[in-house]
Amino acid sequence: MKKEENIIVGISIGDLNGIGAEIVLKTFEDSRTLEFCTPVIFASVKTMTFLKNHFKIDVNLNGINDIKQNLPQKINVLNVWNEHVKIDFGKEDFKIGEFAIKSLEAATKALKEGSIDVLVTAPINKHNIQSDTFKFPGHTNYLEQELEGNSLMLMVANKLRVGLLTDHVPVKDIAAQITPERIKEKIETIYNSLQKDFKIRKPKIAVLGINPHTGDNGVIGKEDDTVLRPTLHEIKKTGKLVYGPYAADSFFGSNNYTNFDAIIASYHDQGLIPFKTLSFGQGVNYTAGLNKIRTSPDHGTAFEIAGKNLADNSSFKEAVYKAMEIFKNRLEFEEISKNPLKFNQKKI
């Protein structure tokens, strides 16, 4: 990793018929943001110029054809395509989906090569990105294939962190996918991320049950007793502070979540409904467990307000700052790991 003073933030533009470009431009309209990072938007300067004029956002765009041409204190736009893009706000369009994937693939390539330090992804439409060459339900699955490590969707808002055992999985398939191996892998991933990315030395992790009331001793499903509890007991023997399973229906309402550094939900809605209820618009989706850093806002394309200049860029802005924060934390973790004695001496 390079020095933290000039963090290069790569941005995939997402679905151009949604609110992605709007929240990106609004984020960097505040020139103070450029004091902390150098943004590189993977799109087309023609397309981004049309969008900034449409929204009347006062920014200067620096069009480049090579990532090495990026300039500090500028909003750099790397030309991934040159053709005209027909934008029809609020409409699902497979051609627009192709541009979203071109942006994502180019940004991911730059991330792998180290040309950008972190990746922040604007929202995509999961349906119109599907093709013969791209068959992923979302960013996380694609990035896990392209990067090193085991990915885990981790939603972050201040000290609230919610991870998932299963993410974009049909409800009917959830229980079958929660195996001892998956539980161990996900807990190991989130544990390491809390230490390395969030500077938490001895993380406390809560795990939510699979079934209502964690199965009520087998009356409402046996998976909590036969799979989850024994595996958590085994993990505890290694010294990790892992607790549960907890009944999900009362866990957040009772404020029990404030006692933990992270919560692992068994499936998507079990974790994301309470997370977004508590922090919508301020949360960040972080892909933990990979060798590179990727964040995104906690919302989707919002077709219903696209093009109307109504989108709130707070979550996207948080995603940019969270990516930079994690980047710096990893730098520090690497430094500590190289020479812990030297680091301790500095602290004395």
Secondary structure, DSSP 8 states (H G I E B T S, - for coil): ---GGGEEEEEE---TTTTHHHHHHHHHHSGGGGGTEEEEEEE-HHHHHHHHHHHT----EEEESSGGG--TTSEEEEES--S-----TT---HHHHHHHHHHHHHHHHHHHHTSSSEEEE----TTTT--SS---SSHHHHHHHHSSEEEEEEEEETTEEEEESS-S--GGGHHHH--HHHHHHHHHHHHHHHHHHH--SS-EEEEE-SSGGGGTTBTTBSHIIIIIHHHHHHHHTTT-EEEEEE-HHHHTTTTGGGG-SEEEESSHHHHHHHHHHHHTTT-EEEEEEESSEEEEESS---GGGTTTT----HHHHHHHHHHHHHHHHHHHHHHHHH-HHHHHHHH-
